[in-house]
């Protein structure tokens, strides 16, 4: 009883103590580890600074200018007035000015600039999402590749055990004179072949695990189990690929540029105040340093902006139409791939339906072959062939189940389900 309890506790410990790595966890770790993920924060910070800079256009704008000049000639009064003499204006002149401009209405230019900045930032973020999403496909291929290799190794070990069991039987038959040494050697050759195949499978498995470990930035121990994902699929799932969000973000960016064209053709209104100190001041006939100022409201309208506005709008319409074509092309190719994967899913499901019956028949044939070899009515080579056939049947079933999962998750990848 004590022995059974220890065995039971050991099984519980193994079940809950062995780490299991899921496909979803691999996706999360790969995205967290991918260097491009840090670009998200950089884009957000850049957009915040650009918007802040654009908003500061509403603040008073201060400009300070100064100059010192020497003129070849100055203003003079060619008329002499009795008992009155005008100061001669100096040919060397000096000015130091400070001007403050306060925007009142810019036709929506600054407001639209912020929309353009936001829209452009969304485009850049959507491009990153597309690149990050492609990681999922790489993870899927490695993850299911590892599962396939592990199933191959299981069948390889099972085949070696089967061959060794029959080696003992054939060795006994040789000792009894039923079979020859060459029959024993034939099974030994098959065992060696199995060992060589295992070396190849183990090497590939190490390579796949190492690549997956690099992508998720986490070591994967040899005893860590990859959990098989659920065999669930929704064939009519809505397409949520990040490429569609990218196309939408690009269209929004173009729409914001349409508004930019409109704001460029609108007039601008603002207040200004200019004060200065220099010689001469506004009174040119007073040849001395003096303070002066001027203020008022300023109206400006760049009518030349109408020259290219229609052409620029046509170019934007062309770009928008190009994005529409890209979206249609993407959806068309995506639909074709979805149909291909749907057919793949149905194919593996149909194959799996027959696997159990094939295994049952192959096992019966092998057992009959073992009996016939013991009775001396079948050669050992024929027995080896039947053993391999049963093993391949079992391997086919395991492979079909994983290939079905791969087909399902390839389909999920196509729709971001």
Secondary structure as UniProt FT lines:
FT   HELIX           2..17
FT   STRAND          20..21
FT   HELIX           23..33
FT   HELIX           35..38
FT   HELIX           39..55
FT   HELIX           56..58
FT   STRAND          61..70
FT   TURN            82..83
FT   STRAND          92..105
FT   TURN            107..108
FT   HELIX           109..175
FT   TURN            176..177
FT   HELIX           181..216
FT   TURN            222..223
FT   STRAND          225..226
FT   TURN            235..236
FT   HELIX           242..264
FT   STRAND          268..279
FT   TURN            284..285
FT   STRAND          290..300
FT   HELIX           303..305
FT   HELIX           306..374
FT   TURN            375..376
FT   HELIX           380..415
//
